[in-house]
Amino acid sequence: MPIVNIRHLTRYRYRRPVAFGDHRVMFRPLESYDQRILDTRLVIVPEPVELRFVHDVFGNCVGVARFAGKADTISFESHVRLEHSPAPLVTEDEDLIDASAQTFPFAYSAEDLPDLMRSIERQHSDPERRLERWAQQFLRQDGPTGLLAALSEMTHAIRREFSYCQRLYGPAQAPLETLRLGSGTCRDYAMLMMEAARSLGLAARFVSGYVYSRNGSGGPKRAGGGHTHAWVRVFLPSCGWVEFDPTNGIVGATDLIRVAITRDPSQATPLCGSYDGAADDFLGMDVEVDVEVERQGAPVRLAA
C-alpha cells in the first residue's frame, strides 16, 4: 500500500495591502478504511489570529481562518502524508454480490431512499431529455443491465469520446453544455456523469481531491494532476459508494484521494474567502499541487 505525500499551495496576490475576511479551507483528506492520515500540517501566511476546524453538513473537514491587519499576499500551504490502500471493487466470488440489487430496472430500498433523495434529485434542467437519452444508451435493450457495467461503460465513454481541457477557475459548466461541446474539465465531466446517473434514478455525489499514478513513469498518465481533481461517486446497494473518474477512466478508488464529498460542486471549493479593498486590487492566484509516493523509504515525485 503506497504512502502518499501531498503538498497543496494556494497564494493570492494584491496590488496593495488589503484586509482579509474569514477564509474556509478544504485541504485535509477524509479518513476512512482506505485512506489514513499519518501526518498533516497547514501553514498560513500571514498567520491567522484564529484557526478552527469544523465538519460541514457532509462530514468534510473545513478549516476556518480569521485574520487581523493587512497584507499584499496571503498563502495557504497544506502538507499531508497518508496511507492509501483502496480495496478491490469487486471480489472474485460473484456469489457474494446480490444480483437483484445490481441490475436495471432498479429501485433503492425503503430504508435507504430517504437518506439518498437529495443525491438523486437532478440539479440541471433537461427539457428535451437530451442528457437522459445519452445516459440510456448505456442500458441494454435485450435484457437486464448491470449497474456497475453501465456506469463503468459511461465512465470509459466520457474518457474516450470527450476532449479534456483545463479551466482552473470558475464553476462547473452545465451538463448539456458539456454534451454540446464534447469537451470539459474534470469537474465538468463529474457534473455530466453525476446528472446522467441521477437521470437513471441513482444517487450520485461530487468528489474533490487529488489524483496520482502509483506506478510512476511506467504507469498510466493521469489527467488532472498539478491541481485539485474531481470525480463522482454513485451508491450501489451491494457495493456501497463507488468512485468513477470519467477524466481518467478509473472505476474504483485507485489513485484517487478524497478530500470533499458533496451534493454539488459549489459545496466543494478547496479555498474561499474575502478581502476588503478595490476590485482591481486583486492581481491573481497561484496554485501548486505536488503528489509524491514513497518508495523503499524515500519519496519519489510522480508525473501527473
Order of alpha helices (4+ residues) and beta strands (2+ residues): beta-beta-beta-beta-beta-beta-beta-alpha-alpha-beta-alpha-beta-alpha-beta-alpha-beta-beta-beta-beta-beta-beta-beta-beta-beta
